[in-house]
Amino acid sequence: TIHMGCHGFRDPFECNLCGHRSQDRYEFSSHITRGEHRY
């Protein structure tokens, strides 16, 4: 799914698109929804 494609394979708080490492689920969600990865 699209949701799981955003998470890193080793770390659920690592962005699979750019490698950004978030401290928690809220920071990760904010990172994804900020629009940095729109195609």
CHARMM internal coordinates of N, CA and C (Angstrom, degrees):
IC EDIT
DIST 1 N 1 CA 1.4508
DIST 1 CA 1 C 1.5205
ANGL 1 N 1 CA 1 C 109.74
DIST 1 C 2 N 1.3085
ANGL 1 CA 1 C 2 N 115.57
DIHE 1 N 1 CA 1 C 2 N 165.21
DIST 2 N 2 CA 1.4603
ANGL 1 C 2 N 2 CA 120.47
DIHE 1 CA 1 C 2 N 2 CA 179.63
DIST 2 CA 2 C 1.5245
ANGL 2 N 2 CA 2 C 110.21
DIHE 1 C 2 N 2 CA 2 C -62.82
DIST 2 C 3 N 1.3249
ANGL 2 CA 2 C 3 N 116.16
DIHE 2 N 2 CA 2 C 3 N -40.99
DIST 3 N 3 CA 1.4648
ANGL 2 C 3 N 3 CA 120.55
DIHE 2 CA 2 C 3 N 3 CA -179.08
DIST 3 CA 3 C 1.5211
ANGL 3 N 3 CA 3 C 111.17
DIHE 2 C 3 N 3 CA 3 C -56.61
DIST 3 C 4 N 1.3057
ANGL 3 CA 3 C 4 N 118.19
DIHE 3 N 3 CA 3 C 4 N -51.40
DIST 4 N 4 CA 1.4507
ANGL 3 C 4 N 4 CA 121.52
DIHE 3 CA 3 C 4 N 4 CA -176.88
DIST 4 CA 4 C 1.5265
ANGL 4 N 4 CA 4 C 112.01
DIHE 3 C 4 N 4 CA 4 C -69.04
DIST 4 C 5 N 1.3216
ANGL 4 CA 4 C 5 N 117.21
DIHE 4 N 4 CA 4 C 5 N -24.77
DIST 5 N 5 CA 1.4594
ANGL 4 C 5 N 5 CA 120.65
DIHE 4 CA 4 C 5 N 5 CA 178.38
DIST 5 CA 5 C 1.5144
ANGL 5 N 5 CA 5 C 113.32
DIHE 4 C 5 N 5 CA 5 C -67.58
DIST 5 C 6 N 1.3122
ANGL 5 CA 5 C 6 N 117.36
DIHE 5 N 5 CA 5 C 6 N -15.80
DIST 6 N 6 CA 1.4695
ANGL 5 C 6 N 6 CA 121.64
DIHE 5 CA 5 C 6 N 6 CA -179.43
DIST 6 CA 6 C 1.5202
ANGL 6 N 6 CA 6 C 112.10
DIHE 5 C 6 N 6 CA 6 C -85.00
DIST 6 C 7 N 1.3343
ANGL 6 CA 6 C 7 N 118.11
DIHE 6 N 6 CA 6 C 7 N -21.26
DIST 7 N 7 CA 1.4621
ANGL 6 C 7 N 7 CA 122.15
DIHE 6 CA 6 C 7 N 7 CA -177.29
DIST 7 CA 7 C 1.5139
ANGL 7 N 7 CA 7 C 110.82
DIHE 6 C 7 N 7 CA 7 C -87.95
DIST 7 C 8 N 1.3340
ANGL 7 CA 7 C 8 N 116.04
DIHE 7 N 7 CA 7 C 8 N 146.19
DIST 8 N 8 CA 1.4542
ANGL 7 C 8 N 8 CA 121.00
DIHE 7 CA 7 C 8 N 8 CA 175.36
DIST 8 CA 8 C 1.5189
ANGL 8 N 8 CA 8 C 110.10
DIHE 7 C 8 N 8 CA 8 C -69.18
DIST 8 C 9 N 1.3167
ANGL 8 CA 8 C 9 N 116.54
DIHE 8 N 8 CA 8 C 9 N 160.95
DIST 9 N 9 CA 1.4597
ANGL 8 C 9 N 9 CA 121.11
DIHE 8 CA 8 C 9 N 9 CA -178.66
DIST 9 CA 9 C 1.5291
ANGL 9 N 9 CA 9 C 111.73
DIHE 8 C 9 N 9 CA 9 C -75.68
DIST 9 C 10 N 1.3199
ANGL 9 CA 9 C 10 N 117.08
DIHE 9 N 9 CA 9 C 10 N -35.32
DIST 10 N 10 CA 1.4618
ANGL 9 C 10 N 10 CA 120.74
DIHE 9 CA 9 C 10 N 10 CA -178.12
DIST 10 CA 10 C 1.5157
ANGL 10 N 10 CA 10 C 112.69
DIHE 9 C 10 N 10 CA 10 C -91.37
DIST 10 C 11 N 1.3301
ANGL 10 CA 10 C 11 N 116.59
DIHE 10 N 10 CA 10 C 11 N -26.79
DIST 11 N 11 CA 1.4664
ANGL 10 C 11 N 11 CA 120.85
DIHE 10 CA 10 C 11 N 11 CA -172.21
DIST 11 CA 11 C 1.5242
ANGL 11 N 11 CA 11 C 109.25
DIHE 10 C 11 N 11 CA 11 C -138.28
DIST 11 C 12 N 1.3309
ANGL 11 CA 11 C 12 N 119.12
DIHE 11 N 11 CA 11 C 12 N 121.59
DIST 12 N 12 CA 1.4657
ANGL 11 C 12 N 12 CA 120.87
DIHE 11 CA 11 C 12 N 12 CA -177.99
DIST 12 CA 12 C 1.5265
ANGL 12 N 12 CA 12 C 113.93
DIHE 11 C 12 N 12 CA 12 C -67.27
DIST 12 C 13 N 1.3407
ANGL 12 CA 12 C 13 N 117.11
DIHE 12 N 12 CA 12 C 13 N -16.45
DIST 13 N 13 CA 1.4664
ANGL 12 C 13 N 13 CA 119.97
DIHE 12 CA 12 C 13 N 13 CA 178.63
DIST 13 CA 13 C 1.5231
ANGL 13 N 13 CA 13 C 112.64
DIHE 12 C 13 N 13 CA 13 C -100.05
DIST 13 C 14 N 1.3205
ANGL 13 CA 13 C 14 N 117.13
DIHE 13 N 13 CA 13 C 14 N 11.02
DIST 14 N 14 CA 1.4560
ANGL 13 C 14 N 14 CA 121.89
DIHE 13 CA 13 C 14 N 14 CA 176.87
DIST 14 CA 14 C 1.5266
ANGL 14 N 14 CA 14 C 108.64
DIHE 13 C 14 N 14 CA 14 C -100.30
DIST 14 C 15 N 1.3150
ANGL 14 CA 14 C 15 N 116.77
DIHE 14 N 14 CA 14 C 15 N 131.52
DIST 15 N 15 CA 1.4583
ANGL 14 C 15 N 15 CA 121.46
DIHE 14 CA 14 C 15 N 15 CA 179.92
DIST 15 CA 15 C 1.5272
ANGL 15 N 15 CA 15 C 109.38
DIHE 14 C 15 N 15 CA 15 C -74.93
DIST 15 C 16 N 1.3193
ANGL 15 CA 15 C 16 N 116.62
DIHE 15 N 15 CA 15 C 16 N 123.48
DIST 16 N 16 CA 1.4495
ANGL 15 C 16 N 16 CA 121.74
DIHE 15 CA 15 C 16 N 16 CA -179.75
DIST 16 CA 16 C 1.5276
ANGL 16 N 16 CA 16 C 111.63
DIHE 15 C 16 N 16 CA 16 C -73.30
DIST 16 C 17 N 1.3212
ANGL 16 CA 16 C 17 N 117.28
DIHE 16 N 16 CA 16 C 17 N -16.48
DIST 17 N 17 CA 1.4606
ANGL 16 C 17 N 17 CA 120.99
DIHE 16 CA 16 C 17 N 17 CA -177.07
DIST 17 CA 17 C 1.5254
ANGL 17 N 17 CA 17 C 112.77
DIHE 16 C 17 N 17 CA 17 C -87.26
DIST 17 C 18 N 1.3426
ANGL 17 CA 17 C 18 N 117.53
DIHE 17 N 17 CA 17 C 18 N -33.52
DIST 18 N 18 CA 1.4667
ANGL 17 C 18 N 18 CA 119.01
DIHE 17 CA 17 C 18 N 18 CA -177.31
DIST 18 CA 18 C 1.5230
ANGL 18 N 18 CA 18 C 113.76
DIHE 17 C 18 N 18 CA 18 C -133.42
DIST 18 C 19 N 1.3475
ANGL 18 CA 18 C 19 N 117.83
DIHE 18 N 18 CA 18 C 19 N -9.53
DIST 19 N 19 CA 1.4554
ANGL 18 C 19 N 19 CA 121.00
DIHE 18 CA 18 C 19 N 19 CA 179.02
DIST 19 CA 19 C 1.5222
ANGL 19 N 19 CA 19 C 114.83
DIHE 18 C 19 N 19 CA 19 C 88.60
DIST 19 C 20 N 1.3319
ANGL 19 CA 19 C 20 N 117.69
DIHE 19 N 19 CA 19 C 20 N 1.98
DIST 20 N 20 CA 1.4651
ANGL 19 C 20 N 20 CA 120.74
DIHE 19 CA 19 C 20 N 20 CA 179.34
DIST 20 CA 20 C 1.5235
ANGL 20 N 20 CA 20 C 110.02
DIHE 19 C 20 N 20 CA 20 C -61.83
DIST 20 C 21 N 1.3306
ANGL 20 CA 20 C 21 N 116.64
DIHE 20 N 20 CA 20 C 21 N 132.55
DIST 21 N 21 CA 1.4656
ANGL 20 C 21 N 21 CA 122.13
DIHE 20 CA 20 C 21 N 21 CA -179.69
DIST 21 CA 21 C 1.5131
ANGL 21 N 21 CA 21 C 109.26
DIHE 20 C 21 N 21 CA 21 C -103.87
DIST 21 C 22 N 1.3342
ANGL 21 CA 21 C 22 N 117.18
DIHE 21 N 21 CA 21 C 22 N 117.27
DIST 22 N 22 CA 1.4613
ANGL 21 C 22 N 22 CA 122.94
DIHE 21 CA 21 C 22 N 22 CA 179.04
DIST 22 CA 22 C 1.5256
ANGL 22 N 22 CA 22 C 109.87
DIHE 21 C 22 N 22 CA 22 C -93.55
DIST 22 C 23 N 1.3272
ANGL 22 CA 22 C 23 N 115.69
DIHE 22 N 22 CA 22 C 23 N 155.55
DIST 23 N 23 CA 1.4600
ANGL 22 C 23 N 23 CA 121.19
DIHE 22 CA 22 C 23 N 23 CA -179.82
DIST 23 CA 23 C 1.5325
ANGL 23 N 23 CA 23 C 112.65
DIHE 22 C 23 N 23 CA 23 C -79.55
DIST 23 C 24 N 1.3455
ANGL 23 CA 23 C 24 N 116.75
DIHE 23 N 23 CA 23 C 24 N -29.95
DIST 24 N 24 CA 1.4622
ANGL 23 C 24 N 24 CA 119.88
DIHE 23 CA 23 C 24 N 24 CA -177.76
DIST 24 CA 24 C 1.5284
ANGL 24 N 24 CA 24 C 109.56
DIHE 23 C 24 N 24 CA 24 C -155.26
DIST 24 C 25 N 1.3285
ANGL 24 CA 24 C 25 N 115.93
DIHE 24 N 24 CA 24 C 25 N 179.39
DIST 25 N 25 CA 1.4647
ANGL 24 C 25 N 25 CA 120.70
DIHE 24 CA 24 C 25 N 25 CA -175.60
DIST 25 CA 25 C 1.5207
ANGL 25 N 25 CA 25 C 112.69
DIHE 24 C 25 N 25 CA 25 C -65.75
DIST 25 C 26 N 1.3230
ANGL 25 CA 25 C 26 N 116.82
DIHE 25 N 25 CA 25 C 26 N -29.92
DIST 26 N 26 CA 1.4594
ANGL 25 C 26 N 26 CA 120.58
DIHE 25 CA 25 C 26 N 26 CA -178.95
DIST 26 CA 26 C 1.5246
ANGL 26 N 26 CA 26 C 111.09
DIHE 25 C 26 N 26 CA 26 C -71.78
DIST 26 C 27 N 1.3178
ANGL 26 CA 26 C 27 N 116.17
DIHE 26 N 26 CA 26 C 27 N -43.42
DIST 27 N 27 CA 1.4623
ANGL 26 C 27 N 27 CA 120.20
DIHE 26 CA 26 C 27 N 27 CA 176.97
DIST 27 CA 27 C 1.5365
ANGL 27 N 27 CA 27 C 110.08
DIHE 26 C 27 N 27 CA 27 C -65.43
DIST 27 C 28 N 1.3351
ANGL 27 CA 27 C 28 N 116.72
DIHE 27 N 27 CA 27 C 28 N -38.97
DIST 28 N 28 CA 1.4576
ANGL 27 C 28 N 28 CA 120.35
DIHE 27 CA 27 C 28 N 28 CA 178.76
DIST 28 CA 28 C 1.5314
ANGL 28 N 28 CA 28 C 110.87
DIHE 27 C 28 N 28 CA 28 C -63.37
DIST 28 C 29 N 1.3162
ANGL 28 CA 28 C 29 N 116.17
DIHE 28 N 28 CA 28 C 29 N -45.69
DIST 29 N 29 CA 1.4622
ANGL 28 C 29 N 29 CA 120.95
DIHE 28 CA 28 C 29 N 29 CA 179.00
DIST 29 CA 29 C 1.5230
ANGL 29 N 29 CA 29 C 110.53
DIHE 28 C 29 N 29 CA 29 C -61.29
DIST 29 C 30 N 1.3152
ANGL 29 CA 29 C 30 N 116.62
DIHE 29 N 29 CA 29 C 30 N -42.04
DIST 30 N 30 CA 1.4596
ANGL 29 C 30 N 30 CA 121.28
DIHE 29 CA 29 C 30 N 30 CA 178.33
DIST 30 CA 30 C 1.5272
ANGL 30 N 30 CA 30 C 110.48
DIHE 29 C 30 N 30 CA 30 C -63.03
DIST 30 C 31 N 1.3116
ANGL 30 CA 30 C 31 N 117.23
DIHE 30 N 30 CA 30 C 31 N -41.58
DIST 31 N 31 CA 1.4635
ANGL 30 C 31 N 31 CA 121.80
DIHE 30 CA 30 C 31 N 31 CA 179.27
DIST 31 CA 31 C 1.5302
ANGL 31 N 31 CA 31 C 111.16
DIHE 30 C 31 N 31 CA 31 C -60.09
DIST 31 C 32 N 1.3251
ANGL 31 CA 31 C 32 N 116.57
DIHE 31 N 31 CA 31 C 32 N -44.05
DIST 32 N 32 CA 1.4683
ANGL 31 C 32 N 32 CA 121.13
DIHE 31 CA 31 C 32 N 32 CA -178.00
DIST 32 CA 32 C 1.5315
ANGL 32 N 32 CA 32 C 110.72
DIHE 31 C 32 N 32 CA 32 C -71.21
DIST 32 C 33 N 1.3162
ANGL 32 CA 32 C 33 N 117.84
DIHE 32 N 32 CA 32 C 33 N -42.11
DIST 33 N 33 CA 1.4655
ANGL 32 C 33 N 33 CA 120.62
DIHE 32 CA 32 C 33 N 33 CA -173.54
DIST 33 CA 33 C 1.5287
ANGL 33 N 33 CA 33 C 113.67
DIHE 32 C 33 N 33 CA 33 C -82.25
DIST 33 C 34 N 1.3158
ANGL 33 CA 33 C 34 N 118.20
DIHE 33 N 33 CA 33 C 34 N -8.29
DIST 34 N 34 CA 1.4622
ANGL 33 C 34 N 34 CA 120.46
DIHE 33 CA 33 C 34 N 34 CA 178.12
DIST 34 CA 34 C 1.5238
ANGL 34 N 34 CA 34 C 112.85
DIHE 33 C 34 N 34 CA 34 C -66.21
DIST 34 C 35 N 1.3301
ANGL 34 CA 34 C 35 N 116.67
DIHE 34 N 34 CA 34 C 35 N -13.57
DIST 35 N 35 CA 1.4494
ANGL 34 C 35 N 35 CA 119.94
DIHE 34 CA 34 C 35 N 35 CA 177.04
DIST 35 CA 35 C 1.5150
ANGL 35 N 35 CA 35 C 114.17
DIHE 34 C 35 N 35 CA 35 C 91.65
DIST 35 C 36 N 1.3198
ANGL 35 CA 35 C 36 N 117.03
DIHE 35 N 35 CA 35 C 36 N 13.15
DIST 36 N 36 CA 1.4665
ANGL 35 C 36 N 36 CA 120.28
DIHE 35 CA 35 C 36 N 36 CA -179.40
DIST 36 CA 36 C 1.5259
ANGL 36 N 36 CA 36 C 112.61
DIHE 35 C 36 N 36 CA 36 C -71.08
DIST 36 C 37 N 1.3244
ANGL 36 CA 36 C 37 N 116.65
DIHE 36 N 36 CA 36 C 37 N -18.70
DIST 37 N 37 CA 1.4646
ANGL 36 C 37 N 37 CA 119.96
DIHE 36 CA 36 C 37 N 37 CA -174.28
DIST 37 CA 37 C 1.5196
ANGL 37 N 37 CA 37 C 113.35
DIHE 36 C 37 N 37 CA 37 C -116.98
DIST 37 C 38 N 1.2987
ANGL 37 CA 37 C 38 N 118.04
DIHE 37 N 37 CA 37 C 38 N 25.64
DIST 38 N 38 CA 1.4631
ANGL 37 C 38 N 38 CA 118.91
DIHE 37 CA 37 C 38 N 38 CA 177.63
DIST 38 CA 38 C 1.5130
ANGL 38 N 38 CA 38 C 109.93
DIHE 37 C 38 N 38 CA 38 C -74.04
DIST 38 C 39 N 1.3104
ANGL 38 CA 38 C 39 N 115.17
DIHE 38 N 38 CA 38 C 39 N 145.30
DIST 39 N 39 CA 1.4651
ANGL 38 C 39 N 39 CA 120.40
DIHE 38 CA 38 C 39 N 39 CA -176.67
DIST 39 CA 39 C 1.5001
ANGL 39 N 39 CA 39 C 110.79
DIHE 38 C 39 N 39 CA 39 C -100.42
END
COOR INIT
IC SEED 1 N 1 CA 1 C
IC BUILD
